[in-house]
Amino acid sequence: MHEQVNSLYRHLVLTAIILIGTAPANLLAACDDEPAAGVNWAGCDKRGVDLSGMDLTHAVFTRATLDGANFTGSRLADADLNLSSLKNAIFDGARMVNARLIGIKADGASFKGAILDDASLSRGILNKADFTEARLRRASFYEARLDAADFSRANLEGARLERASMFATRFDNANLSASKLEAVDAETASFKKASMPKAVLDDAVLREVDFSEADLTKASLRNAIIDDAVFEGAKLSDTIWVQYQRCRSTSVGECR
């Protein structure tokens, strides 16, 4: 019996050694590993690191400290940056399709011209972040804090921003067609000349928001608070207005 137990123990140890030896490299990575596709820097302190132009596909940066890091032009498709600190980090021109950035702290970060289709930035803190000309189709910003962020000329087609905080945020000339903005707090935000057909802004706080010359064709503003909001020159064709009435197809600047 004793010999059988020892034999079983030796078998388990050998099996463990084999499994470890054949495990994917990213499962064994450490903070001193070289940056590469699939690298695992979870929990590592890499603030200020220069990773510009690198292939970091499937890389893991969960809970890492990357304040001031430079990811300009890097490839970060399917990368995991959940709960990481990215204050003032630079992602200009980075390719981040399907990247996970849930719960990040990224005040002042720059994503100018970055590609973030299908990326998740829910519950992230991104105050004063720069997303100018970024591509964010179907990206999620659920309950994100985006105060004073800049999305000018960004493509947010089909994006989800429900319950986001967007005080004084800019969406000038942005594409927000079919986007979801239910219950956002966007007081004093700017949507000048934004393309917003079929956008949903139900229950949103839109006090003093500027929708000048925006296209709100077939958009929905049910129960939205629009005190002192500006709609000068805005297209309101078939828009669902605050009290559920549908604007006439010829409505411009005012729901008629």
C-alpha angles and dihedrals in degrees: 000000000000090000091051090053091050090048091051091048092051089049092052092047091049091048091051091050091050092048092049091047092053098039117121112269093241091063090060099040123126138194092269093056117115115258111262143132109306095013115157113221096154110162093001124142106233102148113164094012117154110229097154117152094006130137104241098158112160090003118157119226099156112162090353123148107236103155110162093005118154116230095159110159093354125145111239103159110158090000118155114227097152115156092359126143111242104162110166091353117154122230098160110160093357120150106231106160111168092358117159116229101156116160095002123160103223109149109167095008118150124226098164111166092353122148111232103159111164091001120148118226097157117157090004123147105232105153112165091005116155117231098158112158091355121147110234105161111170091353117154124231097164109169091349121154107236103158112162091357118148121231096161112158091357122145108235098160109163092358120155117227101156115162092359121152108236107164109169091350118157125229098161112161090355125146108238098157113156090359122151115233102156115159095358119156101226101155112168091001120147126232098166111169090350118158105233110156111160092003114153116224099160115158091004124150103234104163112160092355115158113228095163110163091349119149107237096164109161091352120145126232100168111167091352119153106235103167110160092353115153120231099166109156092355118148108237100173110158090344115162104235132212096275094043095262117138117235118232117260089247095054115129123170092351135047108245 
